């Protein structure tokens, strides 16, 4: 009454070591290639992103360090110049400067300290 069907087909898959070895070597070469591409891309992006976009209208022209946490900088914003005191989490404009004053200060570092101390003494005299 009941007939039993039997499947006598056999699988022809090659389970030999040759194709498995080729697949493993190909995978290692492919992953190495991808890793090298990512490293090159990483260094390329770091090199070009570190400085950010260069802007000639806004920037710090010169820095004079007072302490590890404080420095005085000559800040250029468009065509105006400011002497600014920068700290860890704050900044304060000390003086608006002319182009001639900036050239005088940047021209020689020692002149900066003389100009700065003269400015402070003038402000002290005005305050008294």
Residue pairs with C-beta under 8 A, 6 or more apart in sequence:
57 76
57 77
57 78
58 76
58 77
58 78
59 75
59 76
60 73
60 74
60 75
60 76
61 73
61 74
61 75
61 76
61 81
61 102
61 106
62 73
62 74
62 105
62 106
62 112
63 71
63 72
63 73
64 71
64 72
64 73
64 109
64 112
64 113
65 71
66 72
69 87
69 88
70 85
70 86
70 87
71 85
71 86
72 83
72 84
72 85
72 86
72 94
72 116
73 83
73 84
73 86
74 81
74 82
74 83
74 84
74 97
74 102
74 105
74 106
75 81
75 82
75 83
75 84
76 102
80 96
81 96
81 97
81 98
81 99
81 101
81 102
82 93
82 94
82 95
82 96
82 97
83 93
83 94
83 95
83 97
83 116
84 91
84 92
84 93
84 94
85 91
85 92
85 94
94 119
95 119
97 105
101 115
104 111
104 115
105 111
105 112
105 115
106 112
